[in-house]
Amino acid sequence: MSGNATEEPAEKKPKLEESNKENTGNEDDELETPSAFNPKYRVCPYLDTINRPLLDFDFEKLCSISLTRINVYACLVCGKYFQGRGTNTHAYTHSVAEAHHVFLNLQTLRFYCLPDNYEIIDSSLDDIKFVLNPTFSPADIKNLDKADPKYSRTVDGTLYLPGVVGLNNIKANDYCNVVLHALSHVGPLRDYFLREQHYAKIKRPPGDSIFNLVQRFGELMRKMWNPRNFKAHVSPHEMLQAVVLWSNKRFQITEQGDPIDFLSWFLHTLHRALKGTKKVDSSVIYKTFLGEMKIYTRKIPPVDLDDTQKSLLLATEEYQEKCEITNFLYLTCDLPPPPLFTDEFRENIIPQVNLYQLLSKFNGTTEKEYKTYKDNFLKRFEVAHLPQFIILYIKRFTKNTFFLEKNPTIVNFPIKNVDFGDILSIQNREKIGNCKYNLVANIVHDGEPNKGTYRVHMLHKANGQWYEMQDLHVTEILPQMITLTESYIQIYERCTE
């Protein structure tokens, strides 16, 4: 009997070990599954305190107390940013003082409950992650212009169309907003910046922080096209702070600027930041906008000389015509001067001019006089290569000794099938092939030269509808109304055959 008693437990031992193994396996599983008692992934009882209408990730990711950028958390109850998670940090103090418990790490996109300091894993929070960092798959991008666009609904129930969202005017930055709006509808540029992978692998020297501009522009582009936004507008705050920093305060948020200066600086700086060179295919900017032009220059002899002296001068090397090949990102069109006097009805009729008349400057035969302080030159321009997108700058402002004047001439232009082949030579036209372009964006200046406001008309390709955008105001507009405005900058896209 005693022998049997000692033998029995020996047989049961392996079973106990097996059951222990099973238990430890179950414990591991339990540690991985969120529950109220799991110290690692606890089910948070405070998720219903999250206030989505207050969440705004458009502003700079700084702690609202210490102004540091390191380890910043957003309080999902009041929307403010605080640093840290451990005891005595600003986020911890806020959670205890205000009883706000749910926080999001803005860098790692992980959710935590403070002051208990455990991670929250819950799929119901994915929409907050997507608003902070929207992502687009190649299939999503392909469908932006093809499928009939679906309206999205914000947290407060407002309907909006992705890509057609207002941009906040912080004080006087509408001159930047119109350019950012227009560029967001340039297909290749938008598609490139919607996927961060396109520019994430660009090798940069250490300390090259100008690349922030590229990242900020990419973030803004993704937010403007985000189909799951919490609100129907976007604040370009971070983007504009990068602009102020990298333009050495040349472009300010607080004072009105010139969109063409901003557009020119912005395209060149993006090209440089994307490690672009002088080659046409070195960056998405040059691939999209870069054209080629020949400039013929000849010097004019002084007026006070007689004919013999003039003919002798013209025979010298200095007065021969010189040809220079150059690239352009936009074409400058000169408006004819407005009439000085009122007409017989005592009213000054607003002068009008045809777009083709302005484009004749680039046909290679029209000569224009340019004066320097001592010499006069005649120049003619011949466009040799047209890019996929043409930017036209209609020069409305002229600066004389005393003040800045605005030319109110209205330009008559077709919205579809603008034939740029008319300004090309026969050889160039054959080389380029398709020279017909459609308008995709039109920037307009209203009001006085130095003050005034800017607005932009944009074509949403997917539904063929034109929209007028002025900061936060978005309205549908008839294409016929666009031609009646004082156009300042236009972007044309080559027609697909």
NORRA-V214655 format. One record per run of one state. SS is the DSSP state (helix for helix, strand for strand, loop for the rest). FROM is the first residue (numbers start at 0). LEN is the number of residues. If there is no record, write none. Layout:
ss=<SS SS>
from=<FROM FROM>
len=<LEN LEN>
This chain:
ss=<loop helix loop strand loop strand loop helix loop helix loop strand loop strand loop helix loop strand loop strand loop strand loop helix loop helix loop strand loop strand loop strand loop strand loop helix loop helix loop helix loop helix loop strand loop helix loop helix loop helix loop strand loop helix loop helix loop strand loop strand loop strand helix strand loop strand loop strand loop strand loop strand loop strand loop strand helix loop helix loop strand loop strand loop strand loop strand loop helix loop strand loop>
from=<0 1 32 34 35 40 42 46 49 51 54 71 75 80 83 89 98 101 105 110 113 117 120 122 132 137 143 150 153 158 161 163 164 165 167 173 183 186 194 196 200 210 224 232 234 236 246 258 273 283 289 290 300 306 315 316 319 321 328 330 334 351 354 362 371 375 385 388 395 396 399 403 406 409 412 417 419 423 425 432 435 446 452 460 464 470 472 477 478 482 486 494>
len=<1 31 2 1 5 2 4 3 2 3 17 4 5 3 6 9 3 4 5 3 4 3 2 10 5 6 7 3 5 3 2 1 1 2 6 10 3 8 2 4 10 14 8 2 2 10 12 15 10 6 1 10 6 9 1 3 2 7 2 4 17 3 8 9 4 10 3 7 1 3 4 3 3 3 5 2 4 2 7 3 11 6 8 4 6 2 5 1 4 4 8 3>
